[in-house]
């Protein structure tokens, strides 16, 4: 079996990856590419236990768990799964079986990266080299975990809409089948998901056996399904490359139009009330007036789109990259807990700070970004050598400089920094 460097080298992304995947258009299984030190099935269980802890504390968090028995989503079982006393050691499977009242089950968790710092960092190392070697997904990426001993994926044989990697954490193997969209349509007569008994279809699919550490590349618009006999965990990492038209429709164009049409008070020309419309003239004069104003505004808007698109692209770029490549999520529990652990009063000369992997610090003309946050602070307090050292994974000692200390106190509120204090005669402590 081929041995890969970790994280994958630039040559992997520029040479082997496109060669093995027909220029990123066909599935391919990269055997053993993810080391156990980067991602383990125990990391999933720890993340799930964090969700249970958040539920007990009545916290509103981004990560969500769903329970399936067969292909049926069982929201009625979720409260028990989230509140029952914890499992002991290796007894997670019988624990789940007892709670759901079934031999086979499926547990799906979205945005696992927000409750598992270990997987955020481990898969983040993979994602960072992907961005450097292949490209940047405008919407970032997400971790979606599939755990259980299910006979078939709860969603049936279905189509994926984003390029993705499916990383298998084990401990047991999984069978995975894929079909190109045109072949699936010929076999089934359409593009709808196939549920129930689809054993006949598996013989026509490309079959992969996933083992711990394997990563299966799944191009968008490929139909797929997973099956297994024993418990295992897989984590899908979809790459959200949103259509440009959707970004324009949802954000850039509305922002431009809002800037032109915002209510500026009664003295603004655009706030002048429309004249009384002559009843005998009908609606056409009103339509012409509206159309004329609309044309003038759209011409002005067209002149502003370039600047608006540049601002949006820069903001999105630095937001996602500073967040380690992961999509920016509200109610990110790992972020909240890291920020709470950072004590700004301990930011003193001689203390050391480092970035929490996989997050990055960007200092640009547009602002300072860390862990997805755009931070308002004096950029002159952060010199290039300091920023480069932090992004390289180094710890730096804080100087006796009030401006620098103030900057790091502000940065700590993002949840992207780790602080270690030093006292003479005492062991160091981290926050």
N, C-alpha and C positions, 0 to 999 in steps of 0.2 A: 504494500500500500504506500502511496506517495506520502512523504512527510512535508508538512507546511511549516513555515516560520510563523511565529505569533508576535504581534498581529501580522496579517498578510502583508507581503512586501508590495512595493509599487509595481514590480514586474507581474505579480499575480493579477492585478487589476487591468493592466495594459495589455498583457499577452495571454496568460492562461485562461482567465475568466471569459473574455470574448471568444476565444478559440473553442472552449469546451461548450459554450452555450449558443453557438451559431450567432455570434454578435448579439448576445443577450436576448435571444428570442425563443430559446428552447430550454426545458428543464435540464438540470444536471446536478448530480449529487457529489459534493466535495466531501470525501471521507476523512473524518478525524481532523477537521480544520480548526475546531473550537476546543481548546484544552480544558480539562476539568477544572483547572485553577481559575479560569475565566467565567465559567458557568456550570452549575451543578443543579441537579433536581432538588437538592436540599434548599437552594436559594429560592426556588419557587415556593416550597413549603413555608419558608420564613416570611416571604412576601404575603402569602395567604394568611398566616397568623397575624401579620400586621394589619390586614384588612379586618380581621376579627377583633383585634384590639381597638381599632378605630370605631368599629360598630358599637362596641361596649361603651366607648366614651362619647357616643353620639356625635361623632365628627363627620362632617360632609366632605368626602374625599373623591378624587377623580377616579381612582381604580375601582372597578365594579366586578363583582363575581356573579356568575350565572350557573345554575345547576340544570343538567339535562339527564333524563333517564330515557335511553334510546334516542329518538329524535324529538321527544317532547320536552319543551322548556318547563321546568317545574319551579316557578317562583314561590309556590306554597312551601317548598322544602327549604328555601334559602334562610329564613329566620332560624331554624334549628341548626343548620350548618354554621351559621355565624355566631350562635350563642351557646352551643353545647360545650361541655368541658373539653379541653384540648386532648388530642390523641397522645399516646405515649410511645416515644421512640419510633419504631418501624411499623406501628399499627395504623397508619393513616388509611390504608385501603379498607380494612374491616370497620374502622371508625366511620368512614363515609358510607359503606354498604349498610351499616346498621341505621344510620340517620336517614338515608333515602329509601330504605326498604327494598333494595334491589341488588342483584349480584353485580350488574354492570352500571357504570355511571360516567358522566363527563362533567368536569368543572372548567369553565372558561373564565379567564380574567383579562379584562382590557386595561391598558396603561399600567402594566406591571412595573414599568420603570419608575413609577411614582411611589411605589411602596417597597422596592427592592434596590437599595443603593448598590449592592453587589452586582446585580445583573445590569443596572444602569451603567456601571463602570466597565464590567466585562464585555458586554455587547457594545458598549460605547467605543472601546478600543477598535473593534471590528468596524463599526460605523465610521469612525474617523478616517481609517485608511480607505474605506469605500468612497467617502467624499473626496479625498485627495486623489484617488486613482481612477474613479469612474465619474463622479459628479455629485452635485448638490441637489437633493430633493427639496423643492421650494416649501413644502409643508412639513418637513422633518420626517421622523419615523416614530413608530410606536411598538410596544411589545404586547402581543396578544398570546396568552398562554392557554394551551389545551392539555388538560391533565385528566387521566382516568384509564379505565380498562374497557372502553366502549368498543363495540363491534364495528361501528362506523361513525365517521364525523357527524355530529348532531345536525349539521346543515345539509346533509346529503351530499350527493355529487354536485358541486357548485363551481361557479366561475369566480376567479379572482380578478379584481379590477385594478390592482397596483402590482408593480414588480415587488417581489418579496423574497426573503430568505426564511426557510423553516429550519430552525435549529433544534436538533433532538438532544434532550438531556438524559433520556433513559429513566430509570435504570434498565428497562427492558426494551426490545426493539419494536418498531412500528412498520407496518406495510403501507406504502403510499402509491397511489395510482394517478396518472395524469393523462389528459387527452387534449390535443389541439382543438380549438373552437370549431373549426370546420368539420373535423372528424366526429366530434361529439354530436354535432347537429345532424350529420348523416346517420349516425347510429341510433339517436333517440328521437329524431324528427323535430327538434327544436333546441332552444337554449335555456329552457327552464331547469331548475335543480331537479334531480332525480332522487326520490326518497324510497324507503321500503326495501324490497328485494331487488338489488341491482347486481347480484353475483354474476349474471350473464355478461354484464358490461365490463367487469374487471379483466376478463380475458383479452379484451381489445385495447386495454390501456398500457402505458409504459409503467413498469413495476419497479419501485425502489424499496430497498430494505434500509430503514434508518436505524442507526445505532448511536450510542452516546458520543457526542462530539461531531456528528455529521451535520452539514448544512446543505439543504436542498434549495437551489435557486428556482423560483417559480415566476416565470414571466407573467405579465398581466394578460388577461383574457384566456388563460389556460384553465380548463376544468380539472378538478382534483377531488380526492377523498382519501382519508386515512382509515386504516383498520388495525386492530391489535387484539391479542388474546390476554395480555397481562398489563399491569399498570405501567404507565410511562408519562413523561412530560415532554411536550414540544413547545417551542416559543416561536411564533411567527413575527417577523420584523417587516411590516409593509412600509414601502417608501412612498410617501405622499407627494407625488408630482402633479399638483393640481393644474388643470387646464388654464392657460393664460386668460381665456375668455371668462372663466369663473372668477378669477382674481379681479379682472376689470369690472365685472358685473357686481360683485359683492363688496368691493372695497374702493378701488381707485376711482371709477366713474362716479359713484355716489359721493365720494369725498370732494371731487372737483365740483360737481353740481351743487353740493351743499355750500361750498365756499362762495359760489356765485349767488345763491338764492337765500342764504341765511337772512333772517329778519334783523335788519340793522336799525330798527326804530322808525317812527312815523315820518321823520324828516328825510329819509332816504328815498331816491327816485323810484326804486323798485317797490317801496311800500305805499306809493300813492294809490288810493282806491281807484278801481276801474270806473269809467264814466257810466252813467245811466244808458242802457242800451235801448235804442229806438225800437219800439214794438213793431212798427210797420216795416222795418228793414230786415226783420228776421234774424237768425243766428249767424249768418255768414260774416257780417262785419266783426262780430266778436271773435269768431274763429280766425279771421285774418289778423286781428290784433295779437291774439295769442301766438299764432304761427310766426309772425314777424319778430316778436320778442324772443320766442324760442330759438329761431334761427340765429339771432344775434348772440344769444347766450351760448349756443352750441359752438359757434365760431370762436368765441372767447375761450370756451372750455377746451376746444381742440388745441389752442395755443398753450394751455396749461397742463395738458396730459403728460407731456414729456417730463416736466419737472415733478409732477405728482408720481409718475411711475418710477422715476429715479429715487425719490424719497422712500417710496414703498419698498422697492427692491433692496435698498441698503438696509432699511429697518428689518425686513424679513430675514435677510442674509445674516446679519449680526445677531439677531434674536435666536435663530435656530442653531447657528454654529456655536454661540456662547453657551447654549444649553446642551452641548455635547452631541448635537445632531437630532435630539429628541424633540418632538413637537412640544410647544409651550402649553402647559395645562394649568388651569386654575385648580386650586385645592390639591396641589401636589404635596402629599404628606411628607415625603422625604425632604423636600425643600423646607417645609415649615419646621420640621424637627431639627434640621441642620441650622436654620436661622435662630431657633430658640436656644440651641446649644452654644451659640457664639455669644460670648459675654463681652460687650464693647468696653466695659470698665477694665478688662484685662489686656486691652490693646495699649501696651506701654513699651517704652524702649527696651530692647533685648528680647521681647517676646518674638516668636517665629510664626509665620503664616504660610500656608500652602493652599493650593486649589484642591477641592474635592473632585476626584476623577468622576466623569470625563469632562467636566465643565472647563470653559476657557474664558479668558479675560481679553476683551478687545477694547483698545483705546483708539477712537477714530475722530475725524472732524465732526461727526454727527453726535458723538457722545461716548459714554463708557458703558460697555455691556458685559454682564456676568450672569451666568445661569438663566439667560433669557430676559433679564431685566435691563432696561435702559436707565442708567443711574445718573442722577444730577450731581456732579462733583467737579472740582477743579482738575482738569486733565493734566495740568503742569505738575501736579503732585505725584504723578506716576510716570517715571522715566522708562524709556524703551528697554533698558537692561533688566529692570525689575519685572516688567510685563513678560519679557521673553523667558526669564528664569522661572517664573510661576507657571507659564504655559508648558515649559519643559518638564514640569513635575517637581521642581526644586522647592525647598523651604527657604524662606528668606528671613533674616533677623530685621526687626523693625528699628529704624534709627530714631534718635532723639530729635525729631522734626514734627512740629505740631500739625503741619499741613498733611504730611504723609500719614500720621496717626489718625487724623480725622477722616482721611480718604478710606483707610482700611476699616474704620468703624462703620462707615457707610456701606462699604462693600460687603461686610459681614452679614448685613440684613438680607442679602439675596439668598443666603443658604449655600453659597458657592465656596466659602472659605473654611478652612480648619485652623484654629488658633492653638498654639502651645505656649504656655507660660513657663518661665524659668525663675526659680528662686534659689538663692545660695543655701546649700545644705538641705534642699528638698528635691524630691523627684519632680520631673516635669509633669505637667498636667495638660490635657488637651480639651478643647471645647469647640 
